[in-house]
């Protein structure tokens, strides 16, 4: 699963996702005139303009584009996931990516919430600050909510919150491998992560991020042999040409043979 900037070549697929989702979901909540309004609002022309401006992202998995998100300044718009992929966490992942990008410059994120989405945004910590109405055709009225959420202030050059990493290289005395997935979180300069997969049944790390993004943390996990392993690690980040983060790590076991090792993990 990868969330990246949309390209012009993605326009038709994004348009299809947005229009199909509106037509499949919105009639349960709105009259047809309001459904038609949303379809016109998110037309090909407007999507093209936002892609050209760099506001639009797409979420890809092995089956292609499954969702899209858009933001301008501190305002999130046009978050849609294919109906058959809803309920699997894709929308939450897109929202996290958008919030991470907004938090670089802003302390708050805002959005206009339609009736189908407002309760989902509430679960993410958004609160309604006012109700709005918009007159559409045939005297119909669109009712929606303006919602806002306070974003964590990042005190480091790199924000790890909501990012996933997988090992690319590791020395023989290490236990994580390409099947291990790290799920990172960050608040201010505090960083923590859950990890599992491969030989690791369950693991957890906690530490701090320096202003330049370098990490110092302790980690502990239980492996498939039901051994508890504990260690300490220093990670140095590098932003790759594709915008993903690579972490070069120097670590040492604090139990067992207390050997040292090195690994490289990359953002998924």
Short mmCIF file of the C-alpha atoms (twelve columns), coordinates in Angstrom:
data_MODEL
# 
_entry.id   MODEL 
# 
loop_
_atom_site.group_PDB 
_atom_site.id 
_atom_site.type_symbol 
_atom_site.label_atom_id 
_atom_site.label_alt_id 
_atom_site.label_comp_id 
_atom_site.label_asym_id 
_atom_site.label_seq_id 
_atom_site.Cartn_x 
_atom_site.Cartn_y 
_atom_site.Cartn_z 
_atom_site.pdbx_PDB_model_num 
ATOM 1   C CA . UNK A 1   0.000   0.000   0.000   1 
ATOM 2   C CA . UNK A 2   1.480   3.322   -1.109  1 
ATOM 3   C CA . UNK A 3   0.114   6.881   -1.030  1 
ATOM 4   C CA . UNK A 4   1.787   9.099   -3.632  1 
ATOM 5   C CA . UNK A 5   1.175   12.289  -5.601  1 
ATOM 6   C CA . UNK A 6   -1.276  11.862  -8.452  1 
ATOM 7   C CA . UNK A 7   -0.086  12.231  -12.023 1 
ATOM 8   C CA . UNK A 8   -2.052  13.584  -14.982 1 
ATOM 9   C CA . UNK A 9   -2.312  10.013  -16.273 1 
ATOM 10  C CA . UNK A 10  -4.311  9.104   -13.129 1 
ATOM 11  C CA . UNK A 11  -7.125  11.563  -13.938 1 
ATOM 12  C CA . UNK A 12  -9.619  9.143   -15.466 1 
ATOM 13  C CA . UNK A 13  -9.154  6.543   -12.732 1 
ATOM 14  C CA . UNK A 14  -9.562  9.164   -9.993  1 
ATOM 15  C CA . UNK A 15  -12.660 10.534  -11.707 1 
ATOM 16  C CA . UNK A 16  -14.156 7.047   -11.883 1 
ATOM 17  C CA . UNK A 17  -13.480 6.362   -8.185  1 
ATOM 18  C CA . UNK A 18  -15.031 9.669   -7.111  1 
ATOM 19  C CA . UNK A 19  -18.074 9.513   -9.376  1 
ATOM 20  C CA . UNK A 20  -18.791 5.816   -8.720  1 
ATOM 21  C CA . UNK A 21  -18.543 6.327   -4.958  1 
ATOM 22  C CA . UNK A 22  -20.854 9.345   -5.017  1 
ATOM 23  C CA . UNK A 23  -23.470 7.503   -7.070  1 
ATOM 24  C CA . UNK A 24  -23.237 4.350   -4.931  1 
ATOM 25  C CA . UNK A 25  -23.239 5.913   -1.435  1 
ATOM 26  C CA . UNK A 26  -24.760 9.403   -1.493  1 
ATOM 27  C CA . UNK A 27  -28.311 8.466   -2.582  1 
ATOM 28  C CA . UNK A 28  -28.715 6.770   0.806   1 
ATOM 29  C CA . UNK A 29  -28.385 10.181  2.481   1 
ATOM 30  C CA . UNK A 30  -29.294 12.870  -0.069  1 
ATOM 31  C CA . UNK A 31  -31.938 13.566  -2.735  1 
ATOM 32  C CA . UNK A 32  -30.877 13.191  -6.371  1 
ATOM 33  C CA . UNK A 33  -30.366 16.935  -6.852  1 
ATOM 34  C CA . UNK A 34  -27.685 16.925  -4.133  1 
ATOM 35  C CA . UNK A 35  -26.049 13.814  -5.586  1 
ATOM 36  C CA . UNK A 36  -25.880 15.563  -8.958  1 
ATOM 37  C CA . UNK A 37  -24.347 18.617  -7.279  1 
ATOM 38  C CA . UNK A 38  -21.491 16.538  -5.847  1 
ATOM 39  C CA . UNK A 39  -20.901 14.897  -9.225  1 
ATOM 40  C CA . UNK A 40  -20.621 18.322  -10.892 1 
ATOM 41  C CA . UNK A 41  -18.398 19.658  -8.099  1 
ATOM 42  C CA . UNK A 42  -15.934 16.796  -8.530  1 
ATOM 43  C CA . UNK A 43  -15.896 16.879  -12.320 1 
ATOM 44  C CA . UNK A 44  -12.968 16.069  -14.587 1 
ATOM 45  C CA . UNK A 45  -12.017 19.739  -14.998 1 
ATOM 46  C CA . UNK A 46  -11.732 20.378  -11.254 1 
ATOM 47  C CA . UNK A 47  -9.808  17.161  -10.653 1 
ATOM 48  C CA . UNK A 48  -7.383  18.062  -13.454 1 
ATOM 49  C CA . UNK A 49  -6.772  21.505  -11.939 1 
ATOM 50  C CA . UNK A 50  -6.038  20.034  -8.509  1 
ATOM 51  C CA . UNK A 51  -3.677  17.402  -9.937  1 
ATOM 52  C CA . UNK A 52  -1.782  20.086  -11.864 1 
ATOM 53  C CA . UNK A 53  -1.471  22.133  -8.671  1 
ATOM 54  C CA . UNK A 54  -0.047  19.132  -6.770  1 
ATOM 55  C CA . UNK A 55  -2.966  18.880  -4.342  1 
ATOM 56  C CA . UNK A 56  -4.089  15.314  -5.168  1 
ATOM 57  C CA . UNK A 57  -2.741  11.965  -3.972  1 
ATOM 58  C CA . UNK A 58  -3.636  8.377   -4.805  1 
ATOM 59  C CA . UNK A 59  -3.505  5.226   -2.719  1 
ATOM 60  C CA . UNK A 60  -2.219  2.209   -4.620  1 
ATOM 61  C CA . UNK A 61  -2.096  -1.453  -3.764  1 
ATOM 62  C CA . UNK A 62  -1.454  -4.514  -5.918  1 
ATOM 63  C CA . UNK A 63  -4.792  -3.952  -7.698  1 
ATOM 64  C CA . UNK A 64  -4.031  -0.363  -8.728  1 
ATOM 65  C CA . UNK A 65  -5.552  2.870   -7.390  1 
ATOM 66  C CA . UNK A 66  -8.090  2.138   -4.637  1 
ATOM 67  C CA . UNK A 67  -8.552  5.624   -3.178  1 
ATOM 68  C CA . UNK A 68  -7.691  9.295   -3.491  1 
ATOM 69  C CA . UNK A 69  -7.290  12.347  -1.285  1 
ATOM 70  C CA . UNK A 70  -6.814  16.066  -1.838  1 
ATOM 71  C CA . UNK A 71  -5.817  19.058  0.266   1 
ATOM 72  C CA . UNK A 72  -4.989  22.729  -0.206  1 
ATOM 73  C CA . UNK A 73  -3.226  24.576  2.595   1 
ATOM 74  C CA . UNK A 74  -4.948  23.358  5.790   1 
ATOM 75  C CA . UNK A 75  -8.180  22.163  4.125   1 
ATOM 76  C CA . UNK A 76  -8.831  18.506  3.230   1 
ATOM 77  C CA . UNK A 77  -11.154 17.760  0.318   1 
ATOM 78  C CA . UNK A 78  -12.192 14.889  -1.934  1 
ATOM 79  C CA . UNK A 79  -11.276 11.811  0.104   1 
ATOM 80  C CA . UNK A 80  -12.821 8.818   -1.659  1 
ATOM 81  C CA . UNK A 81  -12.246 5.054   -1.577  1 
ATOM 82  C CA . UNK A 82  -13.717 2.567   -4.020  1 
ATOM 83  C CA . UNK A 83  -16.969 1.199   -2.508  1 
ATOM 84  C CA . UNK A 84  -15.700 -2.400  -2.603  1 
ATOM 85  C CA . UNK A 85  -12.577 -1.388  -0.605  1 
ATOM 86  C CA . UNK A 86  -14.354 0.574   2.117   1 
ATOM 87  C CA . UNK A 87  -14.215 -0.657  5.697   1 
ATOM 88  C CA . UNK A 88  -10.620 -1.896  5.324   1 
ATOM 89  C CA . UNK A 89  -8.796  1.116   6.739   1 
ATOM 90  C CA . UNK A 90  -7.865  2.684   3.382   1 
ATOM 91  C CA . UNK A 91  -9.725  5.919   4.099   1 
ATOM 92  C CA . UNK A 92  -8.062  6.274   7.506   1 
ATOM 93  C CA . UNK A 93  -4.667  5.732   5.924   1 
ATOM 94  C CA . UNK A 94  -5.310  8.451   3.331   1 
ATOM 95  C CA . UNK A 95  -6.461  10.826  6.069   1 
ATOM 96  C CA . UNK A 96  -3.319  10.145  8.090   1 
ATOM 97  C CA . UNK A 97  -1.139  10.914  5.076   1 
ATOM 98  C CA . UNK A 98  -2.999  14.181  4.431   1 
ATOM 99  C CA . UNK A 99  -2.780  15.211  8.087   1 
ATOM 100 C CA . UNK A 100 0.950   14.469  8.108   1 
ATOM 101 C CA . UNK A 101 1.475   16.757  5.113   1 
ATOM 102 C CA . UNK A 102 -0.665  19.555  6.545   1 
ATOM 103 C CA . UNK A 103 1.033   19.366  9.967   1 
ATOM 104 C CA . UNK A 104 4.332   20.487  8.418   1 
ATOM 105 C CA . UNK A 105 2.940   24.048  8.122   1 
ATOM 106 C CA . UNK A 106 -0.305  24.137  10.122  1 
ATOM 107 C CA . UNK A 107 -1.542  23.256  13.619  1 
ATOM 108 C CA . UNK A 108 -5.122  22.565  12.506  1 
ATOM 109 C CA . UNK A 109 -6.803  20.646  9.689   1 
ATOM 110 C CA . UNK A 110 -10.254 21.568  8.351   1 
ATOM 111 C CA . UNK A 111 -12.733 19.771  6.112   1 
ATOM 112 C CA . UNK A 112 -16.295 19.946  4.827   1 
ATOM 113 C CA . UNK A 113 -18.040 16.776  6.009   1 
ATOM 114 C CA . UNK A 114 -20.921 15.226  4.088   1 
ATOM 115 C CA . UNK A 115 -23.471 13.167  5.984   1 
ATOM 116 C CA . UNK A 116 -21.929 9.797   4.996   1 
ATOM 117 C CA . UNK A 117 -18.496 10.806  6.323   1 
ATOM 118 C CA . UNK A 118 -19.073 12.980  9.396   1 
ATOM 119 C CA . UNK A 119 -19.171 10.122  11.923  1 
ATOM 120 C CA . UNK A 120 -15.951 8.686   10.469  1 
ATOM 121 C CA . UNK A 121 -14.195 12.026  10.900  1 
ATOM 122 C CA . UNK A 122 -15.433 12.232  14.496  1 
ATOM 123 C CA . UNK A 123 -13.639 8.949   15.206  1 
ATOM 124 C CA . UNK A 124 -10.433 10.584  13.972  1 
ATOM 125 C CA . UNK A 125 -10.816 13.457  16.445  1 
ATOM 126 C CA . UNK A 126 -12.550 16.042  14.250  1 
ATOM 127 C CA . UNK A 127 -15.156 18.286  15.861  1 
ATOM 128 C CA . UNK A 128 -17.948 20.249  14.199  1 
ATOM 129 C CA . UNK A 129 -17.355 23.988  14.403  1 
ATOM 130 C CA . UNK A 130 -20.418 25.035  12.403  1 
ATOM 131 C CA . UNK A 131 -23.206 23.775  10.149  1 
ATOM 132 C CA . UNK A 132 -23.599 25.043  6.595   1 
ATOM 133 C CA . UNK A 133 -26.341 24.933  3.938   1 
ATOM 134 C CA . UNK A 134 -26.129 25.235  0.170   1 
ATOM 135 C CA . UNK A 135 -29.122 25.675  -2.130  1 
ATOM 136 C CA . UNK A 136 -29.103 23.313  -5.112  1 
ATOM 137 C CA . UNK A 137 -31.659 22.604  -7.862  1 
ATOM 138 C CA . UNK A 138 -35.431 22.357  -7.352  1 
ATOM 139 C CA . UNK A 139 -35.332 23.952  -3.929  1 
ATOM 140 C CA . UNK A 140 -33.244 21.154  -2.453  1 
ATOM 141 C CA . UNK A 141 -30.731 22.063  0.244   1 
ATOM 142 C CA . UNK A 142 -27.340 20.481  0.897   1 
ATOM 143 C CA . UNK A 143 -26.576 20.355  4.614   1 
ATOM 144 C CA . UNK A 144 -22.987 19.699  5.676   1 
ATOM 145 C CA . UNK A 145 -20.609 20.329  8.554   1 
ATOM 146 C CA . UNK A 146 -17.358 22.271  8.824   1 
ATOM 147 C CA . UNK A 147 -15.076 20.190  11.041  1 
ATOM 148 C CA . UNK A 148 -11.634 20.817  12.515  1 
ATOM 149 C CA . UNK A 149 -8.911  18.849  14.250  1 
ATOM 150 C CA . UNK A 150 -5.833  19.952  16.156  1 
ATOM 151 C CA . UNK A 151 -2.707  18.374  14.669  1 
ATOM 152 C CA . UNK A 152 0.368   17.307  16.631  1 
ATOM 153 C CA . UNK A 153 3.209   19.776  16.346  1 
ATOM 154 C CA . UNK A 154 6.262   18.183  14.807  1 
ATOM 155 C CA . UNK A 155 9.523   19.491  16.263  1 
ATOM 156 C CA . UNK A 156 11.723  17.517  13.880  1 
ATOM 157 C CA . UNK A 157 12.644  17.843  10.199  1 
ATOM 158 C CA . UNK A 158 11.067  14.440  9.482   1 
ATOM 159 C CA . UNK A 159 7.675   13.294  10.759  1 
ATOM 160 C CA . UNK A 160 7.391   9.523   11.272  1 
ATOM 161 C CA . UNK A 161 3.760   9.512   12.336  1 
ATOM 162 C CA . UNK A 162 1.613   7.090   10.336  1 
ATOM 163 C CA . UNK A 163 4.517   5.691   8.313   1 
ATOM 164 C CA . UNK A 164 5.280   2.003   7.705   1 
ATOM 165 C CA . UNK A 165 8.773   0.554   7.289   1 
ATOM 166 C CA . UNK A 166 10.154  -2.827  6.222   1 
ATOM 167 C CA . UNK A 167 13.747  -4.087  6.544   1 
ATOM 168 C CA . UNK A 168 15.822  -4.224  3.355   1 
ATOM 169 C CA . UNK A 169 19.114  -5.354  4.891   1 
ATOM 170 C CA . UNK A 170 20.145  -6.851  8.232   1 
ATOM 171 C CA . UNK A 171 23.204  -8.566  9.674   1 
ATOM 172 C CA . UNK A 172 22.977  -12.281 10.483  1 
ATOM 173 C CA . UNK A 173 22.593  -11.740 14.222  1 
ATOM 174 C CA . UNK A 174 19.398  -9.711  13.659  1 
ATOM 175 C CA . UNK A 175 15.892  -11.173 13.812  1 
ATOM 176 C CA . UNK A 176 13.804  -8.839  11.646  1 
ATOM 177 C CA . UNK A 177 13.577  -9.457  7.897   1 
ATOM 178 C CA . UNK A 178 11.628  -8.380  4.819   1 
ATOM 179 C CA . UNK A 179 8.438   -9.866  6.278   1 
ATOM 180 C CA . UNK A 180 8.574   -7.644  9.373   1 
ATOM 181 C CA . UNK A 181 6.481   -4.454  9.257   1 
ATOM 182 C CA . UNK A 182 7.069   -1.466  11.555  1 
ATOM 183 C CA . UNK A 183 4.151   0.926   12.167  1 
ATOM 184 C CA . UNK A 184 5.528   4.262   13.420  1 
ATOM 185 C CA . UNK A 185 3.875   7.037   15.428  1 
ATOM 186 C CA . UNK A 186 5.168   10.413  16.569  1 
ATOM 187 C CA . UNK A 187 4.068   13.187  18.925  1 
ATOM 188 C CA . UNK A 188 6.452   16.129  19.187  1 
ATOM 189 C CA . UNK A 189 9.861   14.426  19.433  1 
ATOM 190 C CA . UNK A 190 8.527   11.199  20.991  1 
ATOM 191 C CA . UNK A 191 8.528   8.232   18.587  1 
ATOM 192 C CA . UNK A 192 7.144   4.728   19.055  1 
ATOM 193 C CA . UNK A 193 6.283   1.778   16.846  1 
ATOM 194 C CA . UNK A 194 4.675   -1.649  16.829  1 
ATOM 195 C CA . UNK A 195 6.231   -4.361  14.705  1 
ATOM 196 C CA . UNK A 196 5.591   -7.991  13.793  1 
ATOM 197 C CA . UNK A 197 6.056   -10.481 10.983  1 
ATOM 198 C CA . UNK A 198 8.705   -12.948 9.948   1 
ATOM 199 C CA . UNK A 199 10.351  -14.326 13.104  1 
ATOM 200 C CA . UNK A 200 8.775   -11.602 15.247  1 
ATOM 201 C CA . UNK A 201 5.507   -12.447 16.992  1 
ATOM 202 C CA . UNK A 202 5.101   -9.030  18.567  1 
ATOM 203 C CA . UNK A 203 7.452   -6.122  19.143  1 
ATOM 204 C CA . UNK A 204 7.488   -2.560  20.420  1 
ATOM 205 C CA . UNK A 205 9.988   0.286   20.356  1 
ATOM 206 C CA . UNK A 206 10.009  3.707   21.979  1 
ATOM 207 C CA . UNK A 207 12.446  6.597   21.794  1 
ATOM 208 C CA . UNK A 208 13.081  10.135  20.633  1 
ATOM 209 C CA . UNK A 209 13.723  11.939  17.356  1 
ATOM 210 C CA . UNK A 210 16.370  14.640  17.129  1 
ATOM 211 C CA . UNK A 211 15.685  17.837  15.205  1 
ATOM 212 C CA . UNK A 212 17.446  16.358  12.149  1 
ATOM 213 C CA . UNK A 213 15.241  13.235  12.300  1 
ATOM 214 C CA . UNK A 214 17.820  10.855  13.788  1 
ATOM 215 C CA . UNK A 215 16.250  8.302   16.126  1 
ATOM 216 C CA . UNK A 216 17.426  6.828   19.417  1 
ATOM 217 C CA . UNK A 217 15.218  4.119   20.854  1 
ATOM 218 C CA . UNK A 218 14.958  0.909   22.846  1 
ATOM 219 C CA . UNK A 219 13.189  -2.089  21.343  1 
ATOM 220 C CA . UNK A 220 11.848  -5.359  22.675  1 
ATOM 221 C CA . UNK A 221 10.042  -8.248  21.063  1 
ATOM 222 C CA . UNK A 222 9.121   -11.883 21.441  1 
ATOM 223 C CA . UNK A 223 10.194  -14.192 18.622  1 
ATOM 224 C CA . UNK A 224 8.769   -17.459 17.325  1 
ATOM 225 C CA . UNK A 225 10.938  -19.382 19.823  1 
ATOM 226 C CA . UNK A 226 9.115   -17.446 22.582  1 
ATOM 227 C CA . UNK A 227 12.326  -15.666 23.523  1 
ATOM 228 C CA . UNK A 228 12.132  -12.071 24.716  1 
ATOM 229 C CA . UNK A 229 14.859  -9.971  23.067  1 
ATOM 230 C CA . UNK A 230 15.762  -6.420  24.091  1 
ATOM 231 C CA . UNK A 231 18.049  -3.925  22.396  1 
ATOM 232 C CA . UNK A 232 19.020  -0.332  21.699  1 
ATOM 233 C CA . UNK A 233 19.275  1.387   18.307  1 
ATOM 234 C CA . UNK A 234 20.405  4.609   16.618  1 
ATOM 235 C CA . UNK A 235 18.863  5.354   13.180  1 
ATOM 236 C CA . UNK A 236 19.954  7.923   10.621  1 
ATOM 237 C CA . UNK A 237 17.338  8.942   8.020   1 
ATOM 238 C CA . UNK A 238 17.779  9.684   4.331   1 
ATOM 239 C CA . UNK A 239 15.000  10.927  2.054   1 
ATOM 240 C CA . UNK A 240 15.119  9.037   -1.245  1 
ATOM 241 C CA . UNK A 241 14.398  10.474  -4.696  1 
ATOM 242 C CA . UNK A 242 10.842  9.067   -4.531  1 
ATOM 243 C CA . UNK A 243 10.193  10.929  -1.271  1 
ATOM 244 C CA . UNK A 244 10.328  7.795   0.871   1 
ATOM 245 C CA . UNK A 245 12.489  7.573   4.014   1 
ATOM 246 C CA . UNK A 246 15.395  5.161   4.416   1 
ATOM 247 C CA . UNK A 247 16.781  4.494   7.899   1 
ATOM 248 C CA . UNK A 248 20.360  3.250   8.396   1 
ATOM 249 C CA . UNK A 249 20.506  1.615   11.819  1 
ATOM 250 C CA . UNK A 250 23.227  0.643   14.268  1 
ATOM 251 C CA . UNK A 251 21.914  -1.542  17.065  1 
ATOM 252 C CA . UNK A 252 22.972  -3.789  19.940  1 
ATOM 253 C CA . UNK A 253 21.270  -6.566  21.861  1 
ATOM 254 C CA . UNK A 254 21.033  -5.860  25.593  1 
ATOM 255 C CA . UNK A 255 20.409  -9.531  26.462  1 
ATOM 256 C CA . UNK A 256 21.606  -12.814 25.006  1 
ATOM 257 C CA . UNK A 257 25.046  -12.480 23.403  1 
ATOM 258 C CA . UNK A 258 24.850  -8.650  23.495  1 
ATOM 259 C CA . UNK A 259 26.249  -8.519  19.959  1 
ATOM 260 C CA . UNK A 260 26.072  -5.481  17.688  1 
ATOM 261 C CA . UNK A 261 24.564  -5.261  14.232  1 
ATOM 262 C CA . UNK A 262 23.427  -3.014  11.405  1 
ATOM 263 C CA . UNK A 263 20.299  -2.854  9.289   1 
ATOM 264 C CA . UNK A 264 18.553  -0.703  6.704   1 
ATOM 265 C CA . UNK A 265 14.798  -0.239  6.721   1 
ATOM 266 C CA . UNK A 266 12.785  1.629   4.104   1 
ATOM 267 C CA . UNK A 267 9.379   3.281   4.094   1 
ATOM 268 C CA . UNK A 268 6.737   1.127   2.435   1 
# 
